[in-house]
Amino acid sequence: MRLGSSWRWQLSRAMRLALRLRRLCRPQEGGGRVGVRLTAAWRYGKLLLRSLYYNSLTNSDTLLDCAFEPVYWIVDNVTRWFGVVFVCLVVLLTSSVVIIVYLFVLPTIFSSYPAHWIAWHLCCGHWLLILVVFHYYKATTTSPGHPPKDKRDVPSVSICKKCITPKPPRTHHCSICSLCVLKMDHHCPWLNNCVGHLNHRYFFSFCLYMTLGCVYCSISSRNLFLDAYSAIETSFQTPPPDLSPRESVGHKCIIFLWVLTSSVAVALGGLTLWHAKLISRGETSVERHINCKEARRLQSNGKVFRNPYHHGRLNNWKLFFGVETRSHWLTRVLLPSSHPPSGDGLMWDRPSTSSDPMAI
C-alpha cells in the first residue's frame, strides 16, 4: 500500500468512527433514554481506544518496553556515535603504553637484566603486542555476519519484527546496527561493531591477549613503579631532590603505566573469564539470558533444561577456535590466524538426539 493511499484510508476510517459515535449520542424520536445512549457511547469509545494499543500478546513487559522506548533510542544512538570515540581511545591508550615501555621500561631491562631475561622480555612482549594489534584490527573490521537477503531457502526459526526477514537459529537483531547478526553475542562499543559468528573469536582473543599483556606490563614494571612512587613522594620534601626533567617525566609515566595496566587487567580479566565460561557452555551472552529464563520455565514443569548447542567443554573450545588438529592450537590460537569459523552461521549441529532437545 502506498503512503498517500494509507493516510487517506486512515483519515476516512477516523471520520466514519466519529460519525458513528455521534449517532450513538444523538437521541432518537419518541423519547429514547439519554442515559443509556451515553453509557453505550462511553463503552464504545473505550473499546475504540483500547483497540489502538491492546492485543492478546500485550502484558506488563510490553508496556514497559513501550514506556522505555525513548530511553532505548537515546542509548542506541549515543552508543552508535560514540563508538568511534571509544575505538580512538583504545588506540590512544594502547599506543601510550607501548611508547612508555619502549622509552623507559626496555632501557632499564637492557641495562640491569641478564641476557636470557632480556631475550625473554623481547620475545614475550612483542608476541603479545602482535596478537593484541592483530585481533583488535580483525575484530573491528570483520563483519559479524548477517543472514542473506537474496536467498529464499534460508533455514529460519522465526521472523525478525524489525527487519521483517527470516531469522536463522542463534540470530538476533541489533538495535544499534539495525541489522540481524548471526550468532550474536553483543554490540561492543569498544570495537564499534557487533560481536557475532564471524568475529567472535577475534573479540575473545583480543580480550585474552590484552589481559595477558596488561598483566605482563604490570608485573614487569612493578619495581620501577615502586621506585617512581618513592621519588614522587620525596619531591615534596624540603629541599626537594635534584631530578632532571627526563627523570621526573619518566617517574610519572611509569606510575601512569602501572595504574592503567593493573586496572585494565582486573576489569578486562573479569570480562574474559565471563566469556570463557560462556564458551565452555556453548552459549553467547544473549543466549545465556534466554536459556536462564527457559531453565526456570522448564523447572516449574518438572523438567531440566539442556543447551542444544553444548558439545562438551573441550569440543566447544575446538569449535570456537576452529581447531581440527593438534598443530592448530599453535597456528590458530597462539599465532595470528585469519581462518574462518566453523560452519556458515545459518545451520548448527546439535549433539542431542531426543525429540525435545531443550528439555529432558
Summary of the structure (lengths in Angstrom):
residues: 360
radius of gyration: 30.4
end to end distance: 47.3
largest distance: 113.4
contacts: 941
relative contact order: 0.08
helix: 62%
strand: 5%
